[in-house]
Amino acid sequence: MKDNFDFDSINMNYWERNSKWLVPLLVVFFLLATLFIVNEIMPDFKIVPDWVIYTVSCVGLISAGIFCRFTNTISAKIFEGVIIIFAISYAVWSFFK
């Protein structure tokens, strides 16, 4: 049986190992943070409609989840577990709402 250990990843730093799923997650974070900060400072000021930012954020979260599923690191597995717990909690909440 083949070992699942990748010897090339020994010399890789954290960012190199996890950048595939961290980049979409950071884009989502900065998009949503910018949206909330701008809405707090100037509520009537809209450069981009909110639905566009929410749509891009959903696509970014889905791609981060897919890429973290294919990344074999502990932090990717923790993020995957958090997403699963969040999805189950949201499903239960929306069912009993």
C-alpha positions in Angstrom: 0.0 0.0 0.0 1.4 3.4 -1.0 2.2 5.9 1.8 0.2 9.1 1.6 3.1 11.3 2.7 4.4 13.8 0.2 8.2 14.3 0.6 8.1 17.5 -1.5 6.0 19.2 1.1 8.7 19.0 3.8 10.4 22.2 2.5 7.1 24.0 1.8 5.9 26.7 4.1 2.3 27.1 5.4 1.3 29.5 2.6 2.6 27.2 -0.2 0.8 24.2 1.2 -2.6 26.0 1.8 -2.7 28.8 -0.7 -5.2 27.0 -2.9 -8.0 27.3 -0.4 -6.8 30.3 1.6 -6.8 32.7 -1.4 -10.5 32.4 -2.1 -11.2 32.6 1.7 -9.2 35.8 2.0 -11.0 37.3 -1.0 -14.3 36.6 0.6 -13.2 38.0 3.9 -12.0 41.3 2.3 -15.1 41.6 0.1 -17.4 41.2 3.1 -15.4 43.4 5.4 -15.2 46.2 2.8 -19.0 45.9 2.3 -19.8 46.1 6.0 -17.3 48.9 6.6 -18.5 51.0 3.7 -22.1 50.4 4.7 -21.4 51.5 8.3 -19.5 54.7 7.3 -21.7 55.7 4.3 -25.0 53.8 4.1 -26.2 55.4 0.9 -22.9 54.9 -1.0 -23.0 51.9 -3.4 -20.2 51.2 -5.9 -21.3 47.6 -6.5 -24.7 46.2 -5.6 -24.8 44.1 -2.5 -26.1 41.0 -4.3 -22.9 41.0 -6.5 -20.7 40.9 -3.5 -22.8 38.2 -1.9 -22.7 36.1 -5.0 -19.0 36.4 -5.4 -18.6 35.6 -1.7 -20.7 32.4 -2.1 -18.7 31.3 -5.1 -15.5 32.0 -3.2 -16.6 30.0 -0.2 -17.6 27.1 -2.4 -14.3 27.1 -4.2 -12.4 27.4 -0.9 -14.3 24.4 0.4 -13.6 22.4 -2.7 -9.9 23.2 -2.7 -9.6 22.5 1.0 -11.1 19.1 0.4 -8.2 18.3 -1.9 -5.5 19.8 0.4 -4.0 17.3 2.8 -3.1 19.5 5.8 -4.5 19.7 9.3 -5.7 23.3 8.9 -7.6 22.3 5.7 -9.3 19.5 7.6 -10.2 21.8 10.5 -11.7 24.3 8.0 -13.6 21.5 6.3 -15.0 20.4 9.7 -16.1 24.0 10.5 -17.8 24.3 7.2 -19.7 21.0 7.7 -20.7 22.0 11.2 -21.9 25.4 9.9 -23.9 23.8 7.1 -25.6 21.3 9.4 -26.4 24.0 11.9 -27.8 26.2 9.2 -29.9 23.4 7.8 -31.3 22.5 11.2 -32.0 26.2 12.0 -33.8 26.8 8.7 -35.8 23.6 9.2 -37.1 24.7 12.6 -37.4 28.4 11.8 
